[in-house]
Protein backbone atom coordinates (compact mmCIF):
# COMPACT_ATOMS: atom_id res chain seq x y z
CA UNK A 1 0.00 0.00 0.00
CA UNK A 2 2.88 2.38 0.80
CA UNK A 3 4.42 1.78 -2.63
CA UNK A 4 1.14 2.59 -4.32
CA UNK A 5 0.90 5.83 -2.35
CA UNK A 6 4.38 6.91 -3.43
CA UNK A 7 3.58 6.06 -7.05
CA UNK A 8 0.39 8.10 -6.87
CA UNK A 9 2.32 11.02 -5.36
CA UNK A 10 4.94 11.12 -8.12
CA UNK A 11 2.22 11.05 -10.77
CA UNK A 12 0.29 13.89 -9.17
CA UNK A 13 3.14 16.33 -9.86
CA UNK A 14 3.55 15.73 -13.56
CA UNK A 15 6.12 17.71 -15.51
CA UNK A 16 6.15 17.55 -19.31
CA UNK A 17 9.29 18.28 -21.28
CA UNK A 18 8.44 18.83 -24.92
CA UNK A 19 9.94 19.58 -28.29
CA UNK A 20 8.56 19.97 -31.80
CA UNK A 21 9.98 19.66 -35.28
CA UNK A 22 8.11 21.61 -37.96
CA UNK A 23 7.89 22.21 -41.71
CA UNK A 24 9.33 25.69 -41.21
CA UNK A 25 8.88 28.97 -39.39
CA UNK A 26 5.85 31.22 -39.63
CA UNK A 27 2.17 31.17 -40.43
CA UNK A 28 0.87 28.14 -42.28
CA UNK A 29 3.66 25.80 -41.24
CA UNK A 30 2.85 22.51 -39.52
CA UNK A 31 4.19 20.15 -36.87
CA UNK A 32 5.98 17.07 -38.22
CA UNK A 33 7.18 15.55 -34.91
CA UNK A 34 6.05 15.88 -31.30
CA UNK A 35 7.78 14.55 -28.21
CA UNK A 36 6.32 15.04 -24.75
CA UNK A 37 8.21 13.22 -21.99
CA UNK A 38 6.33 13.05 -18.69
CA UNK A 39 8.28 13.14 -15.42
CA UNK A 40 6.99 12.48 -11.93
CA UNK A 41 7.91 14.34 -8.75
CA UNK A 42 11.20 12.38 -8.61
CA UNK A 43 12.12 13.68 -12.09
CA UNK A 44 12.00 10.17 -13.52
CA UNK A 45 10.01 9.38 -16.62
CA UNK A 46 6.51 7.94 -16.50
CA UNK A 47 6.91 6.06 -19.83
CA UNK A 48 3.27 5.09 -20.28
CA UNK A 49 2.29 8.77 -20.32
CA UNK A 50 5.00 10.03 -22.68
CA UNK A 51 4.20 10.64 -26.36
CA UNK A 52 6.50 10.47 -29.39
CA UNK A 53 4.80 10.81 -32.77
CA UNK A 54 5.54 12.00 -36.28
CA UNK A 55 2.84 13.61 -38.43
CA UNK A 56 2.05 14.00 -42.11
CA UNK A 57 1.79 17.78 -42.53
CA UNK A 58 0.04 17.57 -45.92
CA UNK A 59 2.35 20.30 -47.19
CA UNK A 60 5.95 20.80 -48.27
CA UNK A 61 8.82 21.01 -45.77
CA UNK A 62 11.14 24.00 -46.16
CA UNK A 63 14.64 23.01 -47.20
CA UNK A 64 16.19 24.86 -44.25
CA UNK A 65 13.96 23.02 -41.76
CA UNK A 66 14.69 19.64 -43.34
CA UNK A 67 18.42 20.37 -43.22
CA UNK A 68 18.10 20.79 -39.43
CA UNK A 69 15.86 17.87 -38.45
CA UNK A 70 16.49 15.55 -41.43
CA UNK A 71 12.81 14.61 -41.72
CA UNK A 72 11.58 14.51 -45.32
CA UNK A 73 8.01 14.52 -46.59
CA UNK A 74 8.65 11.01 -47.93
CA UNK A 75 9.38 9.88 -44.35
CA UNK A 76 5.94 11.11 -43.28
CA UNK A 77 3.65 9.85 -46.02
CA UNK A 78 2.30 6.97 -43.91
CA UNK A 79 2.13 8.92 -40.65
CA UNK A 80 -1.19 10.25 -39.24
CA UNK A 81 -2.14 13.92 -39.31
CA UNK A 82 -1.81 15.98 -36.13
CA UNK A 83 -5.56 16.02 -35.53
CA UNK A 84 -5.55 12.27 -34.81
CA UNK A 85 -3.38 12.83 -31.71
CA UNK A 86 -4.43 16.38 -30.82
CA UNK A 87 -6.78 15.52 -27.96
CA UNK A 88 -4.26 13.15 -26.36
CA UNK A 89 -1.50 15.76 -26.58
CA UNK A 90 -3.84 18.48 -25.31
CA UNK A 91 -4.75 16.35 -22.29
CA UNK A 92 -1.09 15.55 -21.57
CA UNK A 93 -0.20 19.24 -21.48
CA UNK A 94 -3.30 20.61 -19.77
CA UNK A 95 -3.09 18.13 -16.87
CA UNK A 96 0.62 18.77 -16.16
CA UNK A 97 1.81 20.94 -13.28
CA UNK A 98 4.65 22.38 -15.37
CA UNK A 99 5.81 22.30 -19.00
CA UNK A 100 9.53 22.65 -19.74
CA UNK A 101 10.57 23.82 -23.23
CA UNK A 102 13.73 25.19 -24.82
CA UNK A 103 12.40 28.20 -26.78
CA UNK A 104 8.89 27.99 -25.37
CA UNK A 105 7.35 30.79 -27.42
CA UNK A 106 8.09 28.94 -30.66
CA UNK A 107 6.66 25.57 -29.61
CA UNK A 108 3.62 26.88 -27.76
CA UNK A 109 2.62 29.12 -30.67
CA UNK A 110 2.64 26.13 -33.03
CA UNK A 111 0.69 23.94 -30.64
CA UNK A 112 -1.92 26.56 -29.82
CA UNK A 113 -2.35 27.33 -33.52
CA UNK A 114 -3.12 23.65 -34.16
CA UNK A 115 -5.41 23.40 -31.13
CA UNK A 116 -7.34 26.51 -32.15
CA UNK A 117 -7.88 25.12 -35.65
CA UNK A 118 -9.36 21.97 -34.10
CA UNK A 119 -11.58 23.82 -31.61
CA UNK A 120 -9.44 23.01 -28.56
CA UNK A 121 -8.56 25.60 -25.92
CA UNK A 122 -5.04 27.07 -25.77
CA UNK A 123 -2.65 25.56 -23.24
CA UNK A 124 -2.43 27.65 -20.07
CA UNK A 125 -0.26 25.29 -17.99
CA UNK A 126 2.69 27.10 -16.33
CA UNK A 127 5.65 26.88 -18.70
CA UNK A 128 9.39 27.27 -18.09
CA UNK A 129 11.56 28.34 -21.01
CA UNK A 130 15.04 26.89 -20.48
CA UNK A 131 16.37 29.18 -23.21
CA UNK A 132 15.12 32.56 -21.96
CA UNK A 133 15.89 31.77 -18.33
CA UNK A 134 19.57 30.78 -18.70
CA UNK A 135 21.43 33.70 -20.30
CA UNK A 136 24.16 33.11 -17.72
CA UNK A 137 25.10 29.97 -19.70
CA UNK A 138 26.78 32.01 -22.46
CA UNK A 139 29.77 34.34 -22.19
CA UNK A 140 27.97 37.13 -24.06
CA UNK A 141 24.73 36.83 -22.10
CA UNK A 142 22.72 35.89 -25.18
CA UNK A 143 20.06 33.21 -24.94
CA UNK A 144 21.79 29.81 -25.24
CA UNK A 145 21.23 27.17 -27.84
CA UNK A 146 20.47 23.81 -26.25
CA UNK A 147 24.02 22.69 -26.99
CA UNK A 148 25.41 25.71 -25.14
CA UNK A 149 23.19 25.08 -22.12
CA UNK A 150 24.33 21.46 -22.02
CA UNK A 151 27.98 22.59 -22.12
CA UNK A 152 27.41 25.04 -19.27
CA UNK A 153 25.78 22.35 -17.12
CA UNK A 154 28.17 19.53 -18.08
CA UNK A 155 25.47 17.50 -19.84
CA UNK A 156 26.65 15.33 -22.75
CA UNK A 157 25.42 16.57 -26.14
CA UNK A 158 25.84 14.61 -29.36
CA UNK A 159 25.58 16.70 -32.54
CA UNK A 160 24.77 13.62 -34.63
CA UNK A 161 21.66 12.90 -32.53
CA UNK A 162 20.54 16.50 -32.03
CA UNK A 163 17.32 17.93 -33.50
CA UNK A 164 15.46 14.67 -33.14
CA UNK A 165 12.60 15.59 -30.82
CA UNK A 166 13.14 12.74 -28.32
CA UNK A 167 16.87 13.39 -28.01
CA UNK A 168 16.42 17.12 -27.55
CA UNK A 169 13.85 16.62 -24.79
CA UNK A 170 16.04 14.10 -22.99
CA UNK A 171 19.07 16.38 -22.81
CA UNK A 172 16.92 19.41 -21.96
CA UNK A 173 15.37 17.52 -19.04
CA UNK A 174 18.81 16.50 -17.82
CA UNK A 175 19.66 20.21 -17.80
CA UNK A 176 16.41 20.93 -15.97
CA UNK A 177 17.26 18.27 -13.38
CA UNK A 178 20.61 19.95 -12.72
CA UNK A 179 18.95 23.36 -12.43
CA UNK A 180 16.53 21.97 -9.84
CA UNK A 181 19.23 20.12 -7.93
CA UNK A 182 21.35 23.27 -7.71
CA UNK A 183 18.24 25.44 -7.12
CA UNK A 184 19.05 27.64 -10.10
CA UNK A 185 15.67 27.68 -11.86
CA UNK A 186 14.79 31.29 -12.66
CA UNK A 187 11.16 31.39 -11.60
CA UNK A 188 10.71 34.76 -13.32
CA UNK A 189 10.55 32.74 -16.53
CA UNK A 190 7.67 30.49 -15.50
CA UNK A 191 4.46 31.80 -17.05
CA UNK A 192 2.10 31.91 -15.26
CA UNK A 193 4.03 31.47 -11.99
CA UNK A 194 3.21 28.44 -9.84
CA UNK A 195 4.61 26.59 -6.83
CA UNK A 196 5.89 23.41 -8.47
CA UNK A 197 9.54 24.55 -8.35
CA UNK A 198 9.26 25.20 -4.62
CA UNK A 199 7.92 21.67 -4.20
CA UNK A 200 10.83 20.30 -6.21
CA UNK A 201 13.36 22.35 -4.24
CA UNK A 202 12.07 20.76 -1.04
CA UNK A 203 12.95 17.36 -2.53
CA UNK A 204 16.13 18.55 -4.30
CA UNK A 205 18.64 16.86 -2.02
CA UNK A 206 17.13 13.48 -2.81
CA UNK A 207 16.84 13.94 -6.57
CA UNK A 208 19.13 12.35 -9.12
CA UNK A 209 21.25 14.85 -11.06
CA UNK A 210 20.26 13.19 -14.32
CA UNK A 211 16.61 12.15 -14.66
CA UNK A 212 16.31 8.48 -15.54
CA UNK A 213 14.83 8.52 -19.02
CA UNK A 214 14.01 5.23 -20.67
C-alpha positions as CSV (number, residue, x, y, z in Angstrom):
1,X,0.0,0.0,0.0
2,X,2.9,2.4,0.8
3,X,4.4,1.8,-2.6
4,X,1.1,2.6,-4.3
5,X,0.9,5.8,-2.3
6,X,4.4,6.9,-3.4
7,X,3.6,6.1,-7.0
8,X,0.4,8.1,-6.9
9,X,2.3,11.0,-5.4
10,X,4.9,11.1,-8.1
11,X,2.2,11.0,-10.8
12,X,0.3,13.9,-9.2
13,X,3.1,16.3,-9.9
14,X,3.6,15.7,-13.6
15,X,6.1,17.7,-15.5
16,X,6.1,17.5,-19.3
17,X,9.3,18.3,-21.3
18,X,8.4,18.8,-24.9
19,X,9.9,19.6,-28.3
20,X,8.6,20.0,-31.8
21,X,10.0,19.7,-35.3
22,X,8.1,21.6,-38.0
23,X,7.9,22.2,-41.7
24,X,9.3,25.7,-41.2
25,X,8.9,29.0,-39.4
26,X,5.9,31.2,-39.6
27,X,2.2,31.2,-40.4
28,X,0.9,28.1,-42.3
29,X,3.7,25.8,-41.2
30,X,2.8,22.5,-39.5
31,X,4.2,20.2,-36.9
32,X,6.0,17.1,-38.2
33,X,7.2,15.6,-34.9
34,X,6.1,15.9,-31.3
35,X,7.8,14.6,-28.2
36,X,6.3,15.0,-24.8
37,X,8.2,13.2,-22.0
38,X,6.3,13.0,-18.7
39,X,8.3,13.1,-15.4
40,X,7.0,12.5,-11.9
41,X,7.9,14.3,-8.7
42,X,11.2,12.4,-8.6
43,X,12.1,13.7,-12.1
44,X,12.0,10.2,-13.5
45,X,10.0,9.4,-16.6
46,X,6.5,7.9,-16.5
47,X,6.9,6.1,-19.8
48,X,3.3,5.1,-20.3
49,X,2.3,8.8,-20.3
50,X,5.0,10.0,-22.7
51,X,4.2,10.6,-26.4
52,X,6.5,10.5,-29.4
53,X,4.8,10.8,-32.8
54,X,5.5,12.0,-36.3
55,X,2.8,13.6,-38.4
56,X,2.1,14.0,-42.1
57,X,1.8,17.8,-42.5
58,X,0.0,17.6,-45.9
59,X,2.4,20.3,-47.2
60,X,6.0,20.8,-48.3
61,X,8.8,21.0,-45.8
62,X,11.1,24.0,-46.2
63,X,14.6,23.0,-47.2
64,X,16.2,24.9,-44.3
65,X,14.0,23.0,-41.8
66,X,14.7,19.6,-43.3
67,X,18.4,20.4,-43.2
68,X,18.1,20.8,-39.4
69,X,15.9,17.9,-38.4
70,X,16.5,15.5,-41.4
71,X,12.8,14.6,-41.7
72,X,11.6,14.5,-45.3
73,X,8.0,14.5,-46.6
74,X,8.7,11.0,-47.9
75,X,9.4,9.9,-44.3
76,X,5.9,11.1,-43.3
77,X,3.6,9.9,-46.0
78,X,2.3,7.0,-43.9
79,X,2.1,8.9,-40.6
80,X,-1.2,10.3,-39.2
81,X,-2.1,13.9,-39.3
82,X,-1.8,16.0,-36.1
83,X,-5.6,16.0,-35.5
84,X,-5.6,12.3,-34.8
85,X,-3.4,12.8,-31.7
86,X,-4.4,16.4,-30.8
87,X,-6.8,15.5,-28.0
88,X,-4.3,13.2,-26.4
89,X,-1.5,15.8,-26.6
90,X,-3.8,18.5,-25.3
91,X,-4.7,16.3,-22.3
92,X,-1.1,15.6,-21.6
93,X,-0.2,19.2,-21.5
94,X,-3.3,20.6,-19.8
95,X,-3.1,18.1,-16.9
96,X,0.6,18.8,-16.2
97,X,1.8,20.9,-13.3
98,X,4.6,22.4,-15.4
99,X,5.8,22.3,-19.0
100,X,9.5,22.7,-19.7
101,X,10.6,23.8,-23.2
102,X,13.7,25.2,-24.8
103,X,12.4,28.2,-26.8
104,X,8.9,28.0,-25.4
105,X,7.4,30.8,-27.4
106,X,8.1,28.9,-30.7
107,X,6.7,25.6,-29.6
108,X,3.6,26.9,-27.8
109,X,2.6,29.1,-30.7
110,X,2.6,26.1,-33.0
111,X,0.7,23.9,-30.6
112,X,-1.9,26.6,-29.8
113,X,-2.4,27.3,-33.5
114,X,-3.1,23.7,-34.2
115,X,-5.4,23.4,-31.1
116,X,-7.3,26.5,-32.2
117,X,-7.9,25.1,-35.6
118,X,-9.4,22.0,-34.1
119,X,-11.6,23.8,-31.6
120,X,-9.4,23.0,-28.6
121,X,-8.6,25.6,-25.9
122,X,-5.0,27.1,-25.8
123,X,-2.7,25.6,-23.2
124,X,-2.4,27.7,-20.1
125,X,-0.3,25.3,-18.0
126,X,2.7,27.1,-16.3
127,X,5.7,26.9,-18.7
128,X,9.4,27.3,-18.1
129,X,11.6,28.3,-21.0
130,X,15.0,26.9,-20.5
131,X,16.4,29.2,-23.2
132,X,15.1,32.6,-22.0
133,X,15.9,31.8,-18.3
134,X,19.6,30.8,-18.7
135,X,21.4,33.7,-20.3
136,X,24.2,33.1,-17.7
137,X,25.1,30.0,-19.7
138,X,26.8,32.0,-22.5
139,X,29.8,34.3,-22.2
140,X,28.0,37.1,-24.1
141,X,24.7,36.8,-22.1
142,X,22.7,35.9,-25.2
143,X,20.1,33.2,-24.9
144,X,21.8,29.8,-25.2
145,X,21.2,27.2,-27.8
146,X,20.5,23.8,-26.2
147,X,24.0,22.7,-27.0
148,X,25.4,25.7,-25.1
149,X,23.2,25.1,-22.1
150,X,24.3,21.5,-22.0
151,X,28.0,22.6,-22.1
152,X,27.4,25.0,-19.3
153,X,25.8,22.3,-17.1
154,X,28.2,19.5,-18.1
155,X,25.5,17.5,-19.8
156,X,26.6,15.3,-22.8
157,X,25.4,16.6,-26.1
158,X,25.8,14.6,-29.4
159,X,25.6,16.7,-32.5
160,X,24.8,13.6,-34.6
161,X,21.7,12.9,-32.5
162,X,20.5,16.5,-32.0
163,X,17.3,17.9,-33.5
164,X,15.5,14.7,-33.1
165,X,12.6,15.6,-30.8
166,X,13.1,12.7,-28.3
167,X,16.9,13.4,-28.0
168,X,16.4,17.1,-27.6
169,X,13.9,16.6,-24.8
170,X,16.0,14.1,-23.0
171,X,19.1,16.4,-22.8
172,X,16.9,19.4,-22.0
173,X,15.4,17.5,-19.0
174,X,18.8,16.5,-17.8
175,X,19.7,20.2,-17.8
176,X,16.4,20.9,-16.0
177,X,17.3,18.3,-13.4
178,X,20.6,20.0,-12.7
179,X,18.9,23.4,-12.4
180,X,16.5,22.0,-9.8
181,X,19.2,20.1,-7.9
182,X,21.3,23.3,-7.7
183,X,18.2,25.4,-7.1
184,X,19.1,27.6,-10.1
185,X,15.7,27.7,-11.9
186,X,14.8,31.3,-12.7
187,X,11.2,31.4,-11.6
188,X,10.7,34.8,-13.3
189,X,10.6,32.7,-16.5
190,X,7.7,30.5,-15.5
191,X,4.5,31.8,-17.0
192,X,2.1,31.9,-15.3
193,X,4.0,31.5,-12.0
194,X,3.2,28.4,-9.8
195,X,4.6,26.6,-6.8
196,X,5.9,23.4,-8.5
197,X,9.5,24.5,-8.4
198,X,9.3,25.2,-4.6
199,X,7.9,21.7,-4.2
200,X,10.8,20.3,-6.2
201,X,13.4,22.3,-4.2
202,X,12.1,20.8,-1.0
203,X,13.0,17.4,-2.5
204,X,16.1,18.5,-4.3
205,X,18.6,16.9,-2.0
206,X,17.1,13.5,-2.8
207,X,16.8,13.9,-6.6
208,X,19.1,12.3,-9.1
209,X,21.2,14.8,-11.1
210,X,20.3,13.2,-14.3
211,X,16.6,12.1,-14.7
212,X,16.3,8.5,-15.5
213,X,14.8,8.5,-19.0
214,X,14.0,5.2,-20.7
